[in-house]
Amino acid sequence: MGLTRAEIFSEEQNKLAAMFKLLAHPARIAILQYIAVNKSGICNDLIDELGLAQATVSQHLKELKTFGILKGKIEGKSVIYSIDPDMWITVRGNFAIFFAQEI
């Protein structure tokens, strides 16, 4: 059996591509911007802010949380989302290294 597409690239290239893919949706950018400004947010706040359906916002929150850029804390019936500062630094550093390459 042949190699998968991911196997022909380095681990670093695959991780960077996953980061770009995660941030390639404008709703996810808007969610991260909202949470960065407000320091946290719940799904209902984001629904009101973005005007998207609850299922759509929940799916984007799940993707961001699964990747590790968001963390969630349960309070009552709500999950309060915040940016994981360690992962934020990692993502920012990886993008900085990538864009620092001379062309």
Long-range contacts (C-beta under 8 A, 24 or more apart in sequence): 15-94, 16-94, 16-95, 16-98, 18-67, 19-67, 19-91, 19-94, 19-95, 22-63, 22-64, 22-67, 22-69, 25-60, 27-52, 27-56, 27-57, 27-60, 28-60, 28-63, 28-64, 31-57, 31-60, 31-61, 31-64, 32-64, 32-69, 32-70, 32-83, 35-70, 35-81, 35-82, 35-83, 36-83, 39-82, 40-80, 40-81, 40-82, 41-80, 41-81, 41-82, 42-78, 42-79, 42-80, 42-81, 43-78, 43-79, 43-81, 44-78
